[in-house]
Amino acid sequence: MSQEMVIDIGVEAIRVALMVSAPVLLLGLLVGLIVSIIQATTQIQEQTLSFIPKLIAIALALLIFGPWMMNMMYTFTVNLFENIPNYIK
């Protein structure tokens, strides 16, 4: 196994991890920002107010993007296992 193969596997793993986590993180960030703007506008400074909308948004994101996320991880894992003979050479 050459250094280029190891680097390629690492880069691909990081890319898949970023792609899988991006929808959930971005949706949580967007909902948190909207709730913060509403809190600043109405001057309601309750710390726990933002948790419920974020939890609901993240749960919906997992329901919507879950199959796509699982497919990306499955494809990466199958590709990794199928190429084990090539890595050993």
N, CA, C and O of each residue as an XYZ file, in Angstrom:
356
protein
N       0.851     -1.170      0.000
C       0.000      0.000      0.000
C       0.895      1.231      0.000
O       1.751      1.391      0.870
N       0.689      2.085     -0.972
C       1.530      3.266     -1.092
C       0.948      4.420     -0.277
O      -0.186      4.370      0.198
N       1.755      5.441     -0.137
C       1.317      6.622      0.606
C       0.165      7.325     -0.114
O      -0.726      7.880      0.528
N       0.185      7.298     -1.430
C      -0.891      7.937     -2.188
C      -2.234      7.262     -1.934
O      -3.265      7.928     -1.843
N      -2.214      5.928     -1.819
C      -3.457      5.205     -1.531
C      -4.002      5.577     -0.161
O      -5.203      5.794      0.001
N      -3.126      5.648      0.812
C      -3.548      5.994      2.170
C      -4.125      7.403      2.196
O      -5.154      7.648      2.827
N      -3.466      8.321      1.514
C      -3.954      9.704      1.469
C      -5.285      9.772      0.738
O      -6.184     10.498      1.165
N      -5.429      9.027     -0.360
C      -6.697      9.017     -1.094
C      -7.836      8.456     -0.252
O      -8.949      8.982     -0.280
N      -7.562      7.394      0.495
C      -8.594      6.821      1.370
C      -8.975      7.826      2.457
O     -10.156      7.993      2.761
N      -7.986      8.489      3.037
C      -8.265      9.488      4.073
C      -9.057     10.665      3.543
O      -9.995     11.127      4.193
N      -8.690     11.154      2.373
C      -9.409     12.281      1.764
C     -10.851     11.889      1.460
O     -11.778     12.659      1.708
N     -11.030     10.691      0.923
C     -12.384     10.226      0.615
C     -13.215     10.053      1.893
O     -14.404     10.372      1.905
N     -12.598      9.555      2.958
C     -13.313      9.393      4.230
C     -13.733     10.747      4.795
O     -14.846     10.890      5.299
N     -12.862     11.725      4.716
C     -13.201     13.070      5.208
C     -14.296     13.685      4.344
O     -15.202     14.336      4.863
N     -14.219     13.483      3.033
C     -15.232     14.025      2.135
C     -16.598     13.418      2.433
O     -17.602     14.129      2.481
N     -16.636     12.107      2.632
C     -17.907     11.446      2.944
C     -18.441     11.924      4.295
O     -19.641     12.159      4.438
N     -17.563     12.067      5.278
C     -17.999     12.536      6.603
C     -18.582     13.950      6.515
O     -19.598     14.240      7.147
N     -17.951     14.822      5.741
C     -18.472     16.181      5.580
C     -19.798     16.190      4.830
O     -20.716     16.925      5.192
N     -19.894     15.378      3.791
C     -21.134     15.328      3.017
C     -22.295     14.768      3.849
O     -23.429     15.232      3.730
N     -22.009     13.779      4.682
C     -23.059     13.162      5.490
C     -23.510     14.097      6.612
O     -24.699     14.160      6.926
N     -22.586     14.811      7.205
C     -22.949     15.668      8.337
C     -23.466     17.042      7.918
O     -24.107     17.720      8.721
N     -23.207     17.464      6.696
C     -23.562     18.814      6.260
C     -25.061     19.135      6.339
O     -25.405     20.191      6.870
N     -25.966     18.290      5.845
C     -27.384     18.681      5.896
C     -27.900     18.913      7.315
O     -28.627     19.874      7.566
N     -27.529     18.042      8.228
C     -28.017     18.167      9.603
C     -27.412     19.404     10.272
O     -28.119     20.168     10.928
N     -26.110     19.593     10.101
C     -25.457     20.738     10.728
C     -25.939     22.067     10.158
O     -26.166     23.018     10.906
N     -26.096     22.136      8.848
C     -26.538     23.382      8.232
C     -27.979     23.715      8.597
O     -28.308     24.880      8.823
N     -28.829     22.715      8.657
C     -30.211     22.973      9.046
C     -30.296     23.403     10.511
O     -31.061     24.306     10.848
N     -29.514     22.760     11.382
C     -29.473     23.179     12.787
C     -28.945     24.592     12.933
O     -29.448     25.364     13.749
N     -27.934     24.938     12.148
C     -27.379     26.293     12.169
C     -28.403     27.312     11.698
O     -28.556     28.371     12.306
N     -29.099     26.997     10.623
C     -30.097     27.914     10.082
C     -31.240     28.142     11.064
O     -31.659     29.281     11.275
N     -31.744     27.076     11.661
C     -32.838     27.213     12.634
C     -32.360     27.978     13.865
O     -33.091     28.817     14.391
N     -31.153     27.701     14.327
C     -30.609     28.433     15.467
C     -30.464     29.915     15.182
O     -30.729     30.749     16.048
N     -30.042     30.243     13.970
C     -29.897     31.649     13.588
C     -31.247     32.346     13.534
O     -31.386     33.477     14.000
N     -32.237     31.675     12.968
C     -33.574     32.264     12.892
C     -34.152     32.475     14.287
O     -34.726     33.528     14.565
N     -34.008     31.491     15.163
C     -34.514     31.626     16.530
C     -33.773     32.746     17.256
O     -34.387     33.499     18.011
N     -32.475     32.867     17.042
C     -31.704     33.939     17.684
C     -32.142     35.315     17.209
O     -32.217     36.256     17.998
N     -32.432     35.430     15.917
C     -32.918     36.712     15.393
C     -34.273     37.049     15.987
O     -34.529     38.200     16.341
N     -35.140     36.058     16.097
C     -36.461     36.285     16.702
C     -36.306     36.675     18.173
O     -36.999     37.572     18.654
N     -35.400     36.005     18.886
C     -35.181     36.345     20.290
C     -34.624     37.752     20.437
O     -35.024     38.480     21.346
N     -33.720     38.142     19.570
C     -33.155     39.488     19.650
C     -34.198     40.543     19.307
O     -34.218     41.624     19.896
N     -35.056     40.222     18.358
C     -36.092     41.176     17.955
C     -37.128     41.366     19.051
O     -37.540     42.491     19.332
N     -37.549     40.277     19.668
C     -38.589     40.362     20.693
C     -38.017     40.563     22.093
O     -38.774     40.709     23.053
N     -36.733     40.573     22.215
C     -36.025     40.731     23.487
C     -36.388     39.650     24.501
O     -36.403     39.904     25.706
N     -36.678     38.451     24.015
C     -36.886     37.291     24.883
C     -35.534     36.610     25.014
O     -35.018     36.067     24.037
N     -34.958     36.632     26.197
C     -33.613     36.095     26.395
C     -33.645     34.765     27.151
O     -32.930     34.582     28.136
N     -34.462     33.864     26.688
C     -34.554     32.540     27.293
C     -33.583     31.609     26.585
O     -33.686     31.417     25.374
N     -32.641     31.028     27.321
C     -31.596     30.186     26.734
C     -32.152     28.882     26.169
O     -31.673     28.394     25.145
N     -33.155     28.319     26.828
C     -33.657     27.004     26.418
C     -34.661     27.082     25.275
O     -35.096     26.044     24.776
N     -35.033     28.260     24.856
C     -36.051     28.416     23.817
C     -35.589     27.870     22.467
O     -36.416     27.428     21.670
N     -34.306     27.892     22.202
C     -33.823     27.473     20.879
C     -33.646     25.959     20.744
O     -33.467     25.466     19.630
N     -33.692     25.219     21.837
C     -33.422     23.786     21.764
C     -34.519     23.004     21.049
O     -34.219     22.145     20.220
N     -35.776     23.283     21.352
C     -36.880     22.527     20.759
C     -36.946     22.717     19.247
O     -37.056     21.721     18.533
N     -36.886     23.938     18.719
C     -36.885     24.064     17.250
C     -35.680     23.392     16.595
O     -35.804     22.813     15.516
N     -34.517     23.465     17.242
C     -33.336     22.798     16.685
C     -33.517     21.289     16.678
O     -33.187     20.631     15.691
N     -34.039     20.729     17.771
C     -34.265     19.280     17.821
C     -35.260     18.824     16.769
O     -35.069     17.787     16.134
N     -36.314     19.590     16.584
C     -37.308     19.242     15.570
C     -36.701     19.325     14.175
O     -36.931     18.450     13.341
N     -35.924     20.379     13.920
C     -35.299     20.545     12.602
C     -34.302     19.435     12.324
O     -34.245     18.919     11.208
N     -33.517     19.061     13.323
C     -32.532     17.996     13.137
C     -33.229     16.652     12.925
O     -32.789     15.850     12.101
N     -34.304     16.404     13.658
C     -35.050     15.155     13.456
C     -35.654     15.101     12.057
O     -35.629     14.054     11.410
N     -36.195     16.224     11.586
C     -36.733     16.256     10.220
C     -35.631     16.084      9.179
O     -35.829     15.421      8.161
N     -34.474     16.683      9.437
C     -33.351     16.532      8.502
C     -32.908     15.076      8.435
O     -32.601     14.566      7.358
N     -32.876     14.412      9.576
C     -32.494     12.997      9.578
C     -33.527     12.140      8.854
O     -33.169     11.174      8.180
N     -34.808     12.487      8.990
C     -35.843     11.740      8.270
C     -35.760     11.976      6.768
O     -35.933     11.049      5.976
N     -35.495     13.215      6.381
C     -35.459     13.549      4.953
C     -34.166     13.062      4.306
O     -34.195     12.414      3.260
N     -33.032     13.375      4.933
C     -31.737     13.063      4.334
C     -31.158     11.732      4.794
O     -30.100     11.331      4.308
N     -31.812     11.042      5.708
C     -31.301      9.786      6.244
C     -30.994      8.729      5.195
O     -29.907      8.150      5.215
N     -31.926      8.458      4.273
C     -31.622      7.445      3.247
C     -30.415      7.832      2.380
O     -29.588      6.983      2.046
N     -30.322      9.093      2.028
C     -29.184      9.547      1.218
C     -27.879      9.410      1.997
O     -26.860      8.992      1.446
N     -27.916      9.767      3.291
C     -26.726      9.662      4.134
C     -26.290      8.201      4.270
O     -25.102      7.893      4.169
N     -27.245      7.309      4.496
C     -26.923      5.891      4.613
C     -26.378      5.340      3.298
O     -25.468      4.510      3.302
N     -26.928      5.795      2.176
C     -26.444      5.349      0.879
C     -24.996      5.793      0.648
O     -24.191      5.028      0.117
N     -24.666      7.021      1.045
C     -23.288      7.507      0.888
C     -22.326      6.682      1.739
O     -21.259      6.289      1.267
N     -22.699      6.418      2.989
C     -21.832      5.638      3.869
C     -21.727      4.194      3.383
O     -20.653      3.596      3.440
N     -22.830      3.639      2.910
C     -22.826      2.268      2.391
C     -21.917      2.155      1.167
O     -21.126      1.218      1.059
N     -22.032      3.105      0.258
C     -21.210      3.091     -0.953
C     -19.730      3.192     -0.606
O     -18.908      2.475     -1.175
N     -19.388      4.080      0.324
C     -17.991      4.230      0.734
C     -17.466      2.939      1.361
O     -16.357      2.504      1.054
N     -18.257      2.333      2.231
C     -17.831      1.116      2.917
C     -17.674     -0.050      1.949
O     -16.694     -0.791      2.022
N     -18.633     -0.214      1.043
C     -18.544     -1.294      0.058
C     -17.324     -1.091     -0.833
O     -16.604     -2.045     -1.125
N     -17.091      0.134     -1.263
C     -15.928      0.430     -2.090
C     -14.630      0.124     -1.339
O     -13.683     -0.408     -1.918
N     -14.595      0.458     -0.066
C     -13.412      0.205      0.748
C     -13.162     -1.299      0.879
O     -12.029     -1.754      0.722
N     -14.207     -2.070      1.163
C     -14.049     -3.516      1.324
C     -13.732     -4.216      0.007
O     -12.963     -5.177     -0.019
N     -14.324     -3.736     -1.085
C     -14.048     -4.359     -2.384
C     -12.616     -4.125     -2.839
O     -12.072     -4.930     -3.595
N     -12.005     -3.056     -2.400
C     -10.646     -2.729     -2.827
C      -9.572     -3.213     -1.861
O      -8.405     -2.853     -2.019
N      -9.930     -4.014     -0.876
C      -8.920     -4.533      0.051
C      -7.840     -5.323     -0.682
O      -6.664     -5.159     -0.355
N      -8.174     -6.171     -1.656
C      -7.075     -6.865     -2.378
C      -6.114     -5.901     -3.084
O      -4.913     -6.161     -3.159
N      -6.642     -4.800     -3.596
C      -5.777     -3.807     -4.246
C      -4.889     -3.090     -3.237
O      -3.765     -2.700     -3.552
N      -5.407     -2.919     -2.016
C      -4.631     -2.221     -0.989
C      -3.489     -3.084     -0.475
O      -2.439     -2.568     -0.092
N      -3.689     -4.384     -0.467
C      -2.679     -5.296      0.056
C      -1.480     -5.386     -0.881
O      -0.353     -5.567     -0.420
N      -1.701     -5.264     -2.165
C      -0.616     -5.402     -3.147
C       0.464     -4.366     -2.948
O       1.445     -4.347     -3.692
